[in-house]
Amino acid sequence: MKKFFLLAFFLVLPYLSNAQIESTETASVEKSTLGIQTGVLGLWVYGETQISETTVIRGEFGFEGEIFGGINFDRTQYAFTPSFIIEPRWYYNLEKRSVLGKKTAYNSANFVSVQTSFEPDWFDVSNIDNRLRVNRIAIVPTLGMRRQVGARWNYELGLGIGYEYTFDSQFVNSGNAILQLNIRFGYRVK
C-alpha cells in the first residue's frame, strides 16, 4: 500500500507543479533595437522603435547591390548605391509564440510591413565608368519573419510584391512592379 501511494504521488506531482512562472504581462516588442545586417547584396544599419505593443517603426541606411553580366557585357559588373528605408512593422504572432514557450526576445516573430525605400542618385560604388544613376522610390508590402540566434545574432527572411518608380531627368520616368526577396543576417548592437 505504501508503494502504491508513493507511485501515485510521483505520477501526480508533475501535474501539480509548474516549472514556469505564470505572468500577467503580454508579449511585447522591444522599446528600441539597433543593429547591422548584411544580405546577399548589401549592408544596412537599422534601428527599430516601439510605437505599440506589437508594432515598431524601422529605419535603415545602407547600400543596395546589383550584379549584372552576360553575353551583352564584356565583364561582370557591379554597383552599390545608398538606400534609405522607413518601414512600419506589425509583429503579429508575438503572443502566440510566447504562449507556446518560444523566444520572442528582440522581436523574434513573424511580421507584416510596408517598406518604403529611396535610392538617390548621389553616388555609387561601381566598376562601371559613367554609370547612369537615377533616383528610385519603392513601396513594397512584405511578409516576413525574424529570429534571434543566441544573444546578439539574428536573421530575417521576407517576401514582398510592390511598385517601384524611377525619376530620371534625362529620360522618361517609369514605374514597374517588383518582387522583393530579403535574406539577411545581422548583429544586434543594442
C-alpha positions as CSV (number, residue, x, y, z in Angstrom):
1,M,0.0,0.0,0.0
2,K,2.9,2.3,0.8
3,K,4.4,1.7,-2.6
4,F,1.0,2.5,-4.2
5,F,0.8,5.9,-2.5
6,L,4.5,6.7,-3.4
7,L,3.9,5.7,-7.0
8,A,0.7,7.8,-7.2
9,F,2.4,10.7,-5.6
10,F,5.3,10.7,-8.2
11,L,2.8,10.3,-11.1
12,V,0.6,13.2,-9.9
13,L,3.5,15.5,-8.9
14,P,4.4,16.8,-12.4
15,Y,0.8,17.9,-12.9
16,L,0.7,19.8,-9.7
17,S,3.9,21.6,-10.1
18,N,4.6,24.4,-12.6
19,A,8.2,25.0,-13.6
20,Q,7.5,28.3,-15.3
21,I,6.3,31.4,-13.6
22,E,3.0,32.5,-14.9
23,S,2.9,36.1,-15.9
24,T,0.0,38.5,-16.4
25,E,2.2,40.5,-18.8
26,T,1.6,40.2,-22.6
27,A,4.3,39.7,-25.1
28,S,5.6,43.0,-26.5
29,V,8.2,44.3,-28.9
30,E,11.4,45.8,-27.6
31,K,11.3,49.5,-26.9
32,S,14.3,50.1,-29.2
33,T,16.9,48.0,-31.0
34,L,19.9,48.9,-33.1
35,G,22.0,46.7,-35.3
36,I,23.7,45.9,-38.6
37,Q,22.6,43.4,-41.2
38,T,24.0,42.0,-44.4
39,G,22.3,40.2,-47.2
40,V,23.1,38.6,-50.4
41,L,24.0,42.0,-51.9
42,G,24.1,44.8,-49.4
43,L,24.9,46.1,-46.0
44,W,22.5,48.1,-43.7
45,V,22.4,49.8,-40.3
46,Y,18.9,49.6,-38.8
47,G,17.0,50.9,-35.8
48,E,13.6,49.9,-34.5
49,T,11.5,51.9,-32.1
50,Q,8.3,50.7,-30.4
51,I,5.0,52.5,-31.3
52,S,2.6,50.0,-29.7
53,E,2.7,46.5,-28.0
54,T,3.2,44.7,-31.4
55,T,4.2,47.5,-33.8
56,V,7.6,49.2,-34.5
57,I,8.8,51.8,-36.9
58,R,12.1,50.7,-38.5
59,G,14.6,52.9,-40.2
60,E,17.6,51.8,-42.3
61,F,20.5,53.2,-44.1
62,G,22.7,51.0,-46.3
63,F,24.0,50.1,-49.6
64,E,21.9,48.1,-52.1
65,G,23.9,45.9,-54.5
66,E,23.5,45.0,-58.1
67,I,25.4,42.5,-60.2
68,F,24.9,42.1,-63.9
69,G,26.7,40.5,-66.8
70,G,26.2,38.0,-69.6
71,I,26.7,37.9,-73.3
72,N,25.9,41.6,-73.7
73,F,28.7,42.7,-71.3
74,D,32.4,42.3,-71.7
75,R,32.8,41.6,-67.9
76,T,30.7,41.1,-64.9
77,Q,29.6,44.5,-63.5
78,Y,28.6,45.6,-60.0
79,A,27.2,48.7,-58.4
80,F,26.3,49.6,-54.8
81,T,24.0,52.6,-54.3
82,P,23.0,54.2,-51.0
83,S,19.4,53.5,-49.8
84,F,17.2,54.9,-47.1
85,I,14.3,52.8,-45.8
86,I,11.4,53.5,-43.5
87,E,9.1,50.6,-42.6
88,P,6.3,50.2,-40.1
89,R,6.2,46.6,-38.9
90,W,3.5,44.7,-37.2
91,Y,4.8,41.6,-35.3
92,Y,1.5,39.7,-35.4
93,N,2.4,36.4,-33.6
94,L,4.3,37.6,-30.5
95,E,1.6,36.4,-28.1
96,K,1.2,33.0,-29.8
97,R,5.0,32.4,-29.7
98,S,5.1,33.5,-26.0
99,V,2.2,31.1,-25.1
100,L,4.0,28.2,-26.9
101,G,7.2,29.0,-24.9
102,K,9.1,30.1,-28.0
103,K,11.6,33.0,-28.0
104,T,10.1,36.5,-28.5
105,A,13.2,38.5,-27.3
106,Y,14.4,41.3,-29.6
107,N,11.3,41.0,-31.8
108,S,11.6,37.3,-32.8
109,A,8.3,36.8,-34.6
110,N,6.6,36.9,-37.9
111,F,5.8,40.4,-39.3
112,V,3.8,42.3,-41.9
113,S,5.3,45.6,-43.1
114,V,5.1,48.2,-45.8
115,Q,8.6,49.0,-46.8
116,T,9.2,52.4,-48.4
117,S,12.7,52.8,-49.8
118,F,14.5,55.6,-51.6
119,E,17.7,55.3,-53.6
120,P,19.1,58.7,-54.5
121,D,21.4,59.4,-57.5
122,W,24.1,61.0,-55.4
123,F,26.9,58.4,-55.9
124,D,27.6,54.8,-56.2
125,V,30.5,52.4,-55.8
126,S,30.9,50.6,-59.1
127,N,33.3,49.2,-61.6
128,I,31.3,50.9,-64.4
129,D,32.6,54.1,-65.9
130,N,30.0,56.9,-66.3
131,R,27.2,54.7,-64.9
132,L,23.8,56.3,-65.3
133,R,22.4,56.9,-61.8
134,V,18.7,57.6,-61.2
135,N,16.5,58.3,-58.2
136,R,14.2,55.4,-57.3
137,I,11.4,55.0,-54.8
138,A,9.7,51.8,-54.0
139,I,6.7,50.8,-51.8
140,V,6.6,47.0,-51.0
141,P,4.2,45.3,-48.7
142,T,6.2,42.5,-47.1
143,L,5.5,39.3,-45.2
144,G,8.5,38.1,-43.2
145,M,10.0,36.5,-40.1
146,R,12.8,37.5,-37.7
147,R,14.5,35.1,-35.4
148,Q,17.1,35.7,-32.7
149,V,20.1,33.2,-32.7
150,G,22.0,33.5,-29.4
151,A,22.4,36.7,-27.5
152,R,23.2,39.1,-30.4
153,W,22.8,37.4,-33.8
154,N,19.6,37.3,-35.8
155,Y,18.3,36.5,-39.3
156,E,15.4,37.8,-41.3
157,L,13.5,36.3,-44.3
158,G,10.9,38.3,-46.2
159,L,9.0,38.3,-49.4
160,G,7.0,41.2,-51.0
161,I,5.5,42.4,-54.2
162,G,5.3,46.1,-54.7
163,Y,5.8,49.1,-57.0
164,E,9.0,51.0,-57.9
165,Y,9.1,54.4,-59.6
166,T,12.2,55.8,-61.3
167,F,12.8,59.5,-61.5
168,D,15.1,60.2,-64.4
169,S,15.8,63.8,-65.6
170,Q,17.4,62.7,-68.9
171,F,14.8,60.1,-69.9
172,V,11.1,59.3,-69.3
173,N,10.1,58.5,-65.7
174,S,9.0,54.9,-65.4
175,G,7.2,52.6,-62.9
176,N,7.4,48.8,-62.5
177,A,6.1,46.1,-60.4
178,I,8.9,44.5,-58.3
179,L,9.4,41.2,-56.4
180,Q,11.5,41.6,-53.3
181,L,13.2,38.7,-51.5
182,N,15.0,39.5,-48.3
183,I,17.6,37.2,-46.8
184,R,19.5,39.0,-44.1
185,F,21.9,38.0,-41.2
186,G,22.6,40.6,-38.5
187,Y,24.2,41.6,-35.3
188,R,22.2,43.5,-32.7
189,V,24.3,46.3,-31.1
190,K,21.6,47.5,-28.6
